[in-house]
Amino acid sequence: MTANSKVQQIKAGYLPGLSDDEVQWHVLPFERNGTRLEVSVPMLTGEQMQALANRVRDAAAKHLRSMTVAQIIDVIDRAMARLLDRNDAYRQQAEAWLPVVSGYDADMVRLGLTGFFKTFRAAQLKRFVAEDFANPAVLDGFQPAAKGGAVRAFGPDLLVHSWAGNVPALSLWSLICGLLVKAPAVGKLASAEPLFAGWFARLLAEIHPPLADCLAVVWWRGAGGEEADALYAQADTVLAYGGNQTLDALRKRLPVTTRFLPHGHKLGFGLIGTAALDALKAPTVARLAAWDVMRYDQQGCYSPHVFYIERGAPVPPRAFADYLAAELANLQRRFARRELDLEEGATVARWQQTMEWAGDTHQLLGPVDAAWSVAYSDSLQPLAPTALYRTIAVVAVDRLDDVLPVVAAQREFLQTAGLAVGPEELYRLADLLGAAGVTRISAIGSMSMPEAGWHHDGRFNLLDLVRMTEIEQSAELAAQPLASYAD
């Protein structure tokens, strides 16, 4: 850190019922472009963690679970309206400090936040709930079941979130899922992005004070110790994001009765057919593809690693790769890639070197020292991760169908496929890709901007969090003779 830069200090987390002087704090330092920031994160004891879990559970039973889903959506919508207002203090904090802690370009963060927050307005949230529940009223009370009897959905007794920090404000997604199923929640901050979750908890408490004690945001070092175990012992559901090794280690720490919902590493790719490769369409598709590569430097699980380009069009695959390289160069001037640390830079250099040495199968386009890399191959290549940080492979294929066996070999890591094809091809390929393991198909340019209510990793966002309680028709029938009006 530079000696002359001024240090800004922020306390992160959200601890209802605990004062700052009761808690030990750990400082996470950040610096970007001469701005130094020290984020103090709370380190609780096992006893404090257990008391905090009890507090949010009790508060949710009294306040959150008495609200209707429509009321909860209204509170979230008002929070989103605040976060979309660039004059609001919370939005200004986010724009000022999330680029510092993440290292991402400030304009990229600003645009990313706006696009993200818009997906959680009231209309989108109503669609979100309806996607998982044919009758959303089952979250509010027993509703008639088509087979007879009645059914109701209950959220977790205590939901624990474990967040990754690769994308700013990523915590918002799972926080909102928890609120919609009326779950008391404790979230564990990521050291790489320790700010947004606490801000959102405070904003909710301002907008609707009864929610103030229904949510807590904590931190612990690494995998945690007795404080983490004390929290996991209280939770009946754990929703976690991160690397596969981290998730596997977490799974082994949980009681066998705890529901574990992990979201780990995934591989995204794109398929671009001849219909999108004439002189008018190809440059536009390349521009959209470059945005998918640029957004948060491919850190999202939905980001592309390979674009497979079909031969036989006026614009051949090699020319498309040149278009893509030019667009990445343009985006670097507008949204500079974040500065890489030594390990990240070495990873990119190794990938570039591997592409250069494989001269019979790959060709590295553009300057080696550029903040982006396009590797072109004229023959079918496996779907494999790049080095991230705006490194992308472009592969020519005779037919898009040839890609299916290649991507199916990575079935356990598949999630998002971006397609630029005609309507008939879209549905034909979507059927084949779904059978291969792909769970989300988007337009090129929208790969890194999932819609509200998308089925993350092919699962249900809300249904996976709830348990269903049924009143069987036999109980209804048996109750009738016991009614006061039965005599």
N, C-alpha and C positions, 0 to 999 in steps of 0.2 A: 504494500500500500504506500501511496505517496505521503511524504511527511507533511505537506501543506494542505492536504484535502481535509475538509471539515467532516466530522463524524456525526451522522444522524442516528438516533436510537429509537427503536420501536419495540414494544412488548407485544408478543404474539400469544395465541391461544385464547381460550375463553373458559373461565373456571367459576361457575355460579356457586356461591356459598363460601368461596375461599378468597381471602384478601392477599394482596401481593406479598406482604411481609410474612405470610405463613408458608410461602412456597420458595423452594430453591430455584434459581434461574441459571440457565446456561446461555452463553452468547454465541450466536452464529454470525460470523463476519462476511460481508459482501462488498464488492467494489466494482464499479463500472464507469468508465470515462471520467475518472477523478472523483466520482461520488462514492463516499464510503457510508455503509449502513451496517449497524449492529442490531441484530434481531435477538431479543431475549426470549427464550422459550422455557416453559415451565417444566420442572422435573419433580414429579410427585412421588411420595412414598407409597408403598402398597396400601397402607391404611387410608391415606388420603384418596387414593384411586378408588378404593372400595366405597368410601363415603360419598364420593362424587357420583359413582354409578347409582348408588341408592337414591341420591337426591334427584337426578334426572329421571329415574324410573318413577319416583313418587310424583314429581311435578307433571310428567306426561300423563299419568293415570288421572290426575285431577283436571288438567287443562287441555292437553293436546288431544286426548282421546274423546273428549266431550265436544270437540269441534267437528263439523261436517267436512267432507272433502271439499265441497264448494267454498267453505270459509277458509280452509287451508290454502286453496288455490288463489283466493283473493289476496291473502297475506303475501304469498310468494310473488304474485303479479305486482303488488305495490313495491316489493323489494326490487324487482327487476326494473320497474319504472325509475326508481332511484338510481340504480346502477347504470342505466342507459343515459341518464342525465349527466352530461359532462361538467355541469356546474355543481353537482352534488359532491359533498366532502368524501364520501366513500369511493365514488368513481375517480375523483382526483387522486386519492391515495393509491388506488389500483394502477392508474396510469403513471404515477410518479415512481412507485416502488417495485412493481412487478417486473419491469424491464431491468431493474438493478439486480434483483435476486435471481432472475432467470438468465440474464445476459442477452435476451432477445431484443431485436430492434424495437424501439418505442412505438413506431407507427404500426409495426406488425402486431404488437400486443394490443394496441388501441383497436385496430380493426378486428382482431381476433376476439377480444372481449365483447365488442358490439354484436358480432355475429352469434357468439355463444349465448349471451344474455337474451337475445331476441327469441331463442328457441324455448324459453321458459316463461313466456307471457301466458295469460289466462287461456286463450284459445288453444295454444299448443299443448298446455298442460291438460286440458279437457280431452284432447285427442290422445295424449299420452296415457291417461287413465283408461279411456275407452279401448285402447289397443289391448290392454291386458284383462279388462273386465267388461263382459257384455252388459252388465248392469253395475255401474260404479257404486250404486247405493249399497252394495254388499259390504263396503268399507264402513258404512255408517250404522248398519243394523241388519237383522235377518230379513231376507227377501225370498219370495216364493221361488222354488226350484222347478224347472220344467218337468222333472220326473216325479214331482210331488214333494211335500215337505218344504223346508226352507234352508237357506245357507247364509253364512256370514264369514267375512274375511277378517282375521286379526293379524296385526303386525307383530314384529318381534317384541319380546318382553324387554330386551336391551340389545340394540344394534351397535356394533363396533365397526367403525370405518378405519381402514389403514390405507392411506393415500400415497400415491407416487407424486414426484415433483417435476416430471418431465415436461408437463404442459401447465401454464399458469391457470389457476382457478379450476383445475380438474376436479377438485373436491366438491364443487357445486352439484355435479351430476348425482353423486350418491347421496349427498345431503338432502336434495329435493326428493329423491326416491324414498328416503326414510321418512320425511315429513308426510308424503302422500299416503303412506300406510300407517301413519300415526305412531311411529316408533320412537321411544326415548333413545338418544344416541350419544355416543362418545367417539370422537374422531381423533386419530393419531396423525399429527402433522408430518409431512415430508421435510427433511432438512433442506432440500433444494428449493422448496417453495412453502415457507412456513407462515404465510401472511393471510391469504384470502379467506380460509375457513373461519378464522377468528373474526374477521371483519363481517362476514356474512351472518355469523351468530349474533353479533352485536346489533347489526341492522335489523334482524328479525325481532330482537328484544325491543328495539325502539318502535318498530311499526306495530307490534302486538305484544305488549308487556307480559301477558300470561305465559308466553313461550320462553321467557327469559331463563328459566331453570330446566327446560326440557332438552337442552343440548349442551354438550361440553366439548372443548377442543384441547387436547393435551399433546405432549411430546415425550419421547424417551430416546436415549442414545442407542443406535444400532437396533439389534433385535430386542432390546429391553431385558429387564431382569424381573425381580419380584413384583415391581409395580405393574409391568405388562401382564404377568401371570395373574395378578389379583384382578385385573380388568377382564382378561379372557375367561376367568372362572365365573364371572358374573354374566357374561354374554351368552345368549342363545343363538345369535347369528353374527357372523363376521364377514364383512364385504371388503375385499382387499385388492389393491392394484400393485403391480410391480414386476420384477424379474421372476422368471420361473423358479430359480433356485431359492429366492427369498420367499416365494409363496409356498414352496414345498416345505421349507423349514417352519413356516408359520403353521401350516396344516398339522405338522407333527406335534406342535405345542398345544393344540386345542383339545379339549375333552371330546370324546367320541360322539357325544350327544349334540355338539355344537354344529349348527348348519354353517358350512364354509362356502362362500361364493367368490372364487378367485378370478381375476382378469390379468393374464400374463402377456408375454411377448407374442406378437402376431406378425404375419408377412402380408403386405398388400401388394397388388400388381394391377396393371392395366392391359386391356386388349383393345387395339385400334384397328378397325377393319377398313377395307378398301373404300367403302362409302364415305368415310371421313377424310380421305386422302387425295382430294383434288386440289388444284392450286388455290382455290378460295377457302376451303374448309381446313386444310392441314395446318396453316399458320395459327388459326384460332384454336384448334385442338392442342397444338404445341404450347400455346400461351396458357391454356387452362391446365395442362399437365404440369407445366413449370410451377404454377401456383400450388398444386398439390405437393410438389417436392419442397417448395420453399417454406410453406407454413410450419412454423415451429421446428424447422430444420429436420423434418421427418421423425420427430420424437413421438408422434402419436401412433397408437397401435394400428390405425387405419391408413398410415402413410404408404406411398408406393415405393417399392424397391426395384421393380422391373416393369418396363413397358414392352409388350410384344406387339410388333407391327406387321400387318399382313402385306405380302407382296402382290404386285399386279395392278397397282393403282398409278395414276399419273405422277403422284409424289411417292417415290420409293422410300423404304425404311431408312436408308442412309441419309437422305435429304431431310426426313422428319427428325432424325437425331441432330442434324445441324440446326434446324429450327428450334428444337428444345434447348440446345446449348446456347443459342443466341438469346432466348427468352430468359434463361437462368442468369446470363450475364446482365441483362437489363434489370432483373429483379434484385440482383446483388447491389446495383447502384441505388435502387430505391429502398430496399430492406436488407441492409447488410447482415450477412451471417454473423451469429454471435462469435465472440472470440473463443477459440478452443483451448482447453488446457493441454498439458503435455501428452497425457494418455490419449485424449480424443484426437489430437493432431497426429499422433503416431499411428492410430487406427486408420485414419484417412490415408496417410502416406503409404501404409502397407497395402491397402486396397488398391490405390493407384498403381503401385509397383507391381502388384499381381496382375492387374489388367495390362500393363505395359509388357510384362514378360510373356503373357499369353498372346503374343502378337499374331499367332496363327488363328486364334479364335476371337480376339477382342482388339478394339482400337480405341485408345483414349483420346477424346476430342477436347480441344481447348488447351489453354496454358496449364501446366502442371501446378503452378503456384496460385491458380484461381481459387476462389472460395466456393467453387462448385465443380463437379466432375460428371461427364457423360462418357460411359463406356459402351461402344457399339460392337455388336456381334452379328455377323452375317449368317450364322447357323444357330439352330435351336440350342438354348442353354437352360440348365436347371433354374428353378426359382430359388434364389439364395439371397440372404441379407446382404446389403451393401454396408458401407462404413457409416451410413446416415450422414447428417450434416451436409445435405444437398449433393449426395453422390447417388447416381442413378444409372441403371443399365438399360440399354435399348437393344432389343433382339428382333431380328427379322425372321419371319416364319412364312411358309408357303400358304398355310391355312390356319386360321385361329383354332380350329379343332385340334391341331397338332400340339397345342399348349396343354390340353386337358390332362394327359398322363403325367406331364411334368409338374403341374401344380398339385395334382392329386397325391403325388409322392410326399407333399408337405401338409397333408390333411390336418394334422393336429395343430398346425400353426396358421391355418387359413382363416381370414375374416373378410376383408374388403377387396372387391374387384371393381375397378373402374372400367366402364365400357363406352366406346364410341363406335356404334354400329347402327344399322337400320332397325325398324320396329320388329320385323320378323326374326332377324338374327338375335335381337335382344332377348326375346323370350326363349328361343331355341337354345342359345348359349347359357342363359340363366338357369335353365333346367339342368343342363350338363354340369355347370359350375356348382350348383347347389348339391348335386349328387356327389361331386368331388370333395365337398366340405366347406365351400364358401358360404358365409352367412349374411353377407351384405353386398349388394350390387348397386353402384352409384354411377352417376355421370362422371366423366373425366372433368376435373375442376371442382368436384364436390366430394372427392374421396376423403379429404381431411376436414370435412364439415358435416358430420352426421346429423340427420334430422332428429328432432325431439321424438322420443318414443321408439327409436330404432331398437331392434332386439340385439343388445350387446352380446357378442360372441354366440349369437343364435338363441339366446335365452330370453326369458321374460324379466324385465326390470323390476316390476312390482309383484307379479305372481310368485316369483321365486322367494320373495321376502315374507310372504304371508302363510298362515295355516288356515285351512277352511274348517269351520265347524258346521255340522249339518244337524238339523232337526228332521228325522225321518218321518215319512208319512204315517208310519205306524204310531208314532208318538202323538201326532196331531189327531188321529182317529181315536186313540185311547183317551185323549183329553176331553173329547166332546161329551161323553156320558157323565163326566165329572163337573161340567159347567153348571152354574147356578140356574140357568134357564132349561136344564135338561129334564127336570121333574115336570 
